[in-house]
Amino acid sequence: MPKVAPIDQRKSDHIRINLEEDVRSAQTTGLENYHFIHQALPEISLADVDLSLPLFGKHLQAPLLISSMTGGTEEAGEINSRLAEAAQETGIAMGVGSQRAAIEDPSQIPTFKICRDVAPDILLFANLGAVQLNYGYGIDECRRAVEMITADALILHLNPLQEAVQAGGNTDFSGLAKKIEDICNELEVPVIVKEVGWGVSERTARLLNNCGVDAIDVAGAGGTSWSQVEMHRAPDEFTRQLAATFIDWGIITADSILNVKKVAPDLTIFASGGLKNGLDIAKSIALGASLGGMAGSFLKAAAISTEKVVNLIELTKRQIEVTSFAVGIESLKEITGKISHHS
């Protein structure tokens, strides 16, 4: 068996590969096939467009999430600090990367805790791999992840394909729905379940809705492909070829949103997976999501400075505002159904 890299090495690899390599899925999000109906006479003022929304007890200035990315190394701590500072300044939500590294090595706790230290007011999501519930984790570890960063909710991420194509991955996903349901019943904060880039089927959405999750982040195909990331860090040719096979795998983001909306129409949906800008976020909301998450573009900005992240957030917010204005609506609640499909 190939040697398994320690968690901190894996985190460093993930940051480096996402910054330096082309790890995009061969698929597109499907959002390019949807178009808003332009109103030449919108009958509103751009200044009156309001993007704010309440979510999980906090008030967001825009339906925008800095999707879960990193933590567990010194470099990751610096990136998290910049992302969180920007989220605090602009009033948007943020998720941290998997906190398993800090649960297993408490010296890494500051690389996650920095988020709450510099952003006391933001909607902040803790994060653990759901599969760890089959490898000894339970409600105690979930609570520790939440308490570590005084999180407002916990993300449990699902990444079966990534685990299956990496050396020494955790691939026992059997009976996991019941354990997710137990966490939903016992944890004091909301539970969000997210894919990491291959989307959500109707079957999975139904399972998760039955578990009692508070939201699903669909993370559809069309953005970063984590099998491609694992291909770049594969320890041997066998593992590299295995990972490379799945470049066009997954359910695209647009279809993933519709899948959840169909089987759980009242469930909160986060859209992510290849969203490029505020127009993509607006399209996702029109399809049924409550907010849109982006990761790769924020990572690249945070590698430079907090200011770069703030600028990207402000641009994204403005793109959503201009979309709303050109469609003729002041509130995003009105945007559902203002979109048409052209394949």
C-alpha positions in Angstrom: 0.0 0.0 0.0 1.3 3.5 -0.7 2.3 5.6 2.3 -0.5 7.8 3.6 0.4 11.5 4.0 -0.3 13.1 7.4 -3.2 15.5 7.6 -1.1 18.7 7.7 0.8 17.6 4.6 -2.4 16.8 2.9 -3.8 20.3 3.7 -0.7 22.0 2.4 -0.9 19.9 -0.8 -4.5 20.9 -1.3 -3.8 24.6 -1.0 -0.8 24.4 -3.3 -2.6 22.3 -5.9 -5.7 24.5 -6.0 -3.5 27.6 -6.4 -1.1 26.2 -9.0 -2.9 23.5 -11.1 -5.9 23.3 -13.3 -8.2 21.1 -11.2 -11.6 22.0 -12.8 -14.2 19.4 -13.6 -14.6 18.6 -17.3 -18.3 19.4 -16.8 -19.9 22.9 -16.6 -22.4 23.9 -13.9 -25.4 24.0 -16.2 -26.2 27.5 -15.1 -25.0 28.8 -18.5 -28.2 27.3 -19.9 -30.4 29.6 -17.8 -31.1 33.2 -18.6 -33.0 36.0 -16.8 -35.7 37.9 -18.6 -34.3 41.4 -19.1 -36.5 44.4 -18.3 -35.6 47.5 -20.3 -38.0 49.4 -18.1 -37.4 47.9 -14.6 -39.4 50.6 -12.8 -37.1 50.4 -9.7 -34.0 52.2 -8.5 -30.8 50.2 -8.3 -30.3 51.9 -4.9 -33.4 50.2 -3.6 -32.2 46.6 -4.3 -31.9 44.8 -1.0 -29.8 41.6 -0.8 -29.9 41.1 2.9 -31.4 37.9 4.5 -31.8 36.2 7.9 -30.2 32.8 8.3 -29.6 30.6 11.3 -30.0 33.5 13.7 -27.7 35.9 11.9 -28.4 38.7 9.4 -26.4 38.5 6.1 -25.8 41.6 4.0 -25.8 39.4 0.9 -26.6 35.7 -0.1 -23.0 34.9 -0.3 -20.9 32.2 1.4 -17.1 31.8 1.5 -17.3 28.0 1.1 -15.3 25.7 3.4 -11.7 25.4 2.3 -8.9 25.1 4.7 -7.2 25.1 8.2 -4.7 22.9 9.9 -1.5 24.5 8.8 0.2 27.8 9.4 -0.5 28.9 5.9 -4.1 27.8 6.2 -4.4 29.9 9.3 -3.3 33.0 7.5 -5.7 32.4 4.7 -8.6 31.8 7.1 -7.7 35.0 8.9 -7.9 37.0 5.7 -11.2 35.3 4.6 -12.8 35.9 8.0 -11.7 39.6 8.2 -13.3 40.1 4.8 -16.5 38.3 5.8 -16.7 40.5 8.9 -16.2 43.7 6.9 -18.8 42.8 4.3 -21.4 40.9 6.4 -21.4 37.5 4.6 -21.2 33.9 5.8 -18.1 31.7 5.9 -17.3 28.0 6.5 -13.9 26.6 7.6 -12.2 23.5 6.2 -12.4 20.1 7.9 -11.4 20.5 11.6 -10.3 16.9 12.0 -6.7 18.1 11.9 -7.3 20.3 14.9 -9.3 17.6 16.8 -6.4 15.2 16.3 -3.7 17.8 16.9 -4.8 20.6 19.2 -1.8 22.7 18.2 -3.7 23.4 15.0 -6.8 24.8 16.8 -5.6 28.5 16.3 -5.6 28.0 12.5 -9.4 27.6 12.8 -10.2 29.7 15.9 -8.6 32.8 14.2 -11.8 33.0 12.1 -14.0 33.8 15.2 -11.2 36.0 16.7 -11.2 38.4 13.8 -14.9 38.0 12.8 -17.0 38.0 16.0 -20.2 38.7 14.2 -20.3 36.6 11.1 -22.4 33.5 10.3 -19.6 30.9 10.7 -19.8 27.2 10.0 -17.8 24.4 11.6 -16.9 21.4 9.4 -16.1 17.7 9.8 -16.2 14.8 7.3 -19.4 12.9 7.8 -17.5 9.6 7.1 -15.6 10.2 10.4 -18.8 9.1 12.2 -17.9 5.6 11.0 -14.3 6.0 12.2 -14.8 6.7 15.9 -16.2 10.3 15.8 -19.5 11.1 17.4 -21.5 13.9 19.1 -18.5 14.9 21.3 -16.2 15.6 18.3 -19.0 17.5 16.6 -19.5 19.6 19.7 -15.7 20.2 19.9 -15.7 21.4 16.3 -18.5 23.8 17.0 -17.1 25.1 20.3 -13.6 25.5 18.8 -14.7 28.4 16.6 -18.0 29.3 18.4 -19.8 28.2 15.2 -23.4 29.0 14.4 -23.9 25.6 12.6 -22.0 22.5 11.7 -21.2 21.3 8.2 -20.8 17.5 7.7 -19.2 17.0 4.3 -19.7 14.1 2.0 -16.8 13.1 -0.3 -17.1 9.4 -1.1 -15.3 9.7 -4.5 -12.4 11.7 -3.1 -11.9 9.2 -0.4 -12.1 6.3 -2.9 -9.4 7.7 -5.2 -6.8 8.8 -2.6 -4.2 6.6 -0.9 -5.6 5.3 2.4 -9.0 7.1 2.1 -11.8 6.5 4.5 -14.3 4.5 2.3 -16.8 3.0 4.7 -19.9 5.1 4.1 -22.2 2.3 5.3 -25.1 3.2 7.7 -24.0 6.8 7.7 -27.5 8.3 7.3 -28.5 7.0 10.7 -25.4 8.5 12.3 -26.1 11.9 10.6 -29.7 11.7 11.9 -28.3 11.1 15.5 -26.1 14.2 15.2 -29.1 16.3 13.9 -31.1 15.2 16.9 -28.4 15.8 19.5 -26.4 18.8 18.4 -27.4 22.2 19.7 -26.8 24.1 16.5 -28.1 23.5 12.9 -26.5 20.8 10.8 -25.7 21.4 7.1 -24.6 18.5 4.9 -22.6 19.4 1.9 -21.0 17.5 -1.0 -17.6 18.7 -2.0 -18.0 18.9 -5.8 -20.0 16.1 -7.3 -23.6 17.2 -6.5 -26.7 15.8 -4.9 -29.2 13.3 -6.4 -32.9 13.1 -5.5 -32.1 9.9 -3.5 -29.4 11.6 -1.4 -31.6 14.7 -0.9 -34.5 12.5 0.3 -32.2 10.6 2.7 -30.7 13.8 4.1 -34.1 15.4 4.5 -35.3 12.4 6.4 -32.2 12.7 8.6 -33.5 16.1 9.7 -30.7 18.2 8.3 -31.3 22.0 8.4 -29.7 22.7 5.0 -28.0 20.9 2.0 -25.1 22.5 0.2 -25.3 20.8 -3.2 -21.6 21.5 -4.3 -22.4 20.3 -7.8 -20.0 19.3 -10.6 -18.7 22.1 -12.7 -16.1 23.7 -10.4 -13.1 22.2 -8.6 -12.8 18.4 -9.1 -11.3 16.9 -6.0 -10.4 13.7 -7.9 -8.2 16.0 -10.0 -6.7 17.5 -6.9 -6.0 13.9 -5.6 -4.5 13.1 -9.0 -1.9 15.8 -8.6 -0.9 14.5 -5.2 -1.1 10.8 -6.0 1.9 8.8 -4.6 2.1 6.4 -7.6 0.9 5.9 -11.2 -1.9 3.5 -10.2 -3.5 6.0 -7.9 -2.9 8.8 -10.4 -4.7 7.0 -13.2 -7.5 6.0 -10.9 -8.2 9.6 -9.9 -7.8 10.9 -13.4 -10.7 8.6 -14.6 -13.3 10.8 -12.8 -12.7 14.2 -14.3 -16.2 14.4 -15.8 -18.0 12.7 -12.9 -20.9 14.1 -10.9 -24.3 15.9 -11.0 -24.0 19.4 -12.3 -24.8 22.3 -9.9 -28.1 23.4 -11.6 -29.5 19.9 -11.6 -28.4 19.4 -8.0 -30.4 22.4 -6.8 -33.5 21.2 -8.7 -33.1 17.7 -7.3 -33.2 19.0 -3.7 -36.0 21.4 -4.5 -38.1 18.6 -5.9 -37.9 16.2 -3.0 -37.5 18.7 -0.1 -39.2 21.9 -1.3 -39.0 23.6 2.1 -35.4 22.7 2.9 -32.7 25.5 2.9 -30.4 25.0 -0.1 -26.9 26.4 -0.5 -25.6 26.5 -4.0 -22.0 25.9 -4.8 -19.8 24.1 -7.3 -18.3 26.2 -10.0 -20.2 29.4 -9.3 -18.1 32.1 -11.0 -19.8 35.4 -10.1 -22.9 37.1 -8.7 -24.9 36.3 -11.9 -24.4 32.6 -11.2 -25.5 33.1 -7.6 -28.6 35.0 -8.7 -29.4 32.1 -11.1 -29.0 29.6 -8.3 -31.3 31.5 -6.1 -33.9 31.7 -8.9 -33.7 27.9 -9.1 -34.4 27.5 -5.4 -31.2 28.2 -3.4 -31.0 30.6 -0.5 -27.4 31.6 -1.0 -24.4 30.8 -3.2 -20.9 29.7 -2.1 -17.6 30.2 -3.8 -14.2 28.8 -2.9 -11.5 28.8 -5.5 -11.7 32.5 -6.4 -11.7 33.4 -2.7 -8.7 31.2 -2.1 -6.7 32.9 -4.8 -7.7 36.3 -3.5 -6.8 35.4 0.2 -3.4 34.2 -0.9 -2.7 37.8 -1.8 -4.5 39.9 0.9 -7.7 40.6 2.9 -8.3 43.6 0.6 -8.4 41.4 -2.5 -11.0 39.2 -0.8 -13.1 42.3 0.2 -12.9 43.6 -3.4 -14.1 40.3 -4.8 -17.0 40.1 -2.3 -18.0 43.7 -3.2 -17.9 42.9 -6.9 -19.9 39.8 -6.4 -22.5 41.6 -4.4 -22.7 44.3 -7.0 -23.2 41.7 -9.8 -26.2 40.3 -7.8 -27.6 43.8 -7.3 -27.3 44.7 -11.0 -28.9 41.3 -11.9 -31.9 42.1 -9.7 -32.2 45.6 -11.0 -32.1 44.5 -14.7 -34.8 41.9 -13.9 -36.9 44.6 -12.1 -37.0 43.3 -8.6 -35.9 44.9 -5.3 -35.8 41.8 -3.2 -34.2 38.4 -4.1 -37.3 36.7 -2.6 -39.0 37.8 -5.8 -36.4 36.3 -8.2 -37.8 32.7 -8.2 -39.3 32.0 -11.6 -37.7 35.0 -13.3 -35.5 32.7 -15.3 -35.8 30.6 -18.4 -33.9 27.5 -19.7 -32.2 27.5 -23.1 -30.1 24.4 -23.7 
